[in-house]
Amino acid sequence: MMFLVVLIALGISFLLILVRLMIGKTTFDRILAANSIGTIIVLGISVHGYYMGRPEFIDISIVYALINFIGTVAVLKLFDNGTLGDK
């Protein structure tokens, strides 16, 4: 029962963030929404791993969170500087 409640909450959060992604006023709003979608996916992977009794899913979600963070930093640097550091 609780697993279903958590999935519904994650689904509603995902839909609200998807709306923000589509109608965000600035580029940074859209980037923040994309990062939030990545966070919702990490939570979904973790909850699924807990429900299935597979603790190795936590490792997968941590790696996905790190990739999400690095991607967000790279995109923000690209928009701020116009380059990723190569001159």
Secondary structure, 3 states (H helix, E strand, C coil): CHHHHHHHHHHHHHHHHHHHHHHCCCHHHHHHHHHHHHHHHHHHHHHHHHHHCCCHHHHHHHHHHHHHHHHHHHHHHHHHHCCCCCC
